[in-house]
Amino acid sequence: MSHEEKIPLSSSYTDATIEEVYDLITNTDLWPMNWDNAKKMEMFDLMIDHYQGTEQYEKCAELHKLKSKCLKIQTDSDLQL
């Protein structure tokens, strides 16, 4: 199976995993060290889609705020190069 194929996960496992990641990034702003900005953006988008689907709009708003902050840091970093 290639990494492009998605392994179906149970909804409750997916919900619990996304909730854990949400708590981690909103409370500590910690990410895996090997994640670049593109990977973070992908995770933000996945989580925002998930929370929109479950109508948890407060979490969507928080994720959008963090995503914008992350993009600003990346842009500022790019300008310094």
DAQUI-V965641 format. One record per pair of residues at least 6 apart in sequence whose ideal C-beta (glycine too) atoms are under 8 Angstrom apart, sorted by the first residue. I is the first residue (numbers start at 0). J is the second residue. Records with the same first field share a line. If there is no record, write none. Layout:
BEGIN
I=J, J
END
This chain:
BEGIN
0=6
8=16
13=49
14=49, 53
17=45, 46, 49, 50
20=42, 46
21=46, 58, 62
23=29
24=30, 65
25=61, 62, 65
28=65
30=39
34=42
36=69, 70, 73
39=69
40=66, 69, 70
43=62, 65, 66, 69
46=58, 62
47=59, 62, 63, 66
50=56, 58, 59, 62
51=59
END
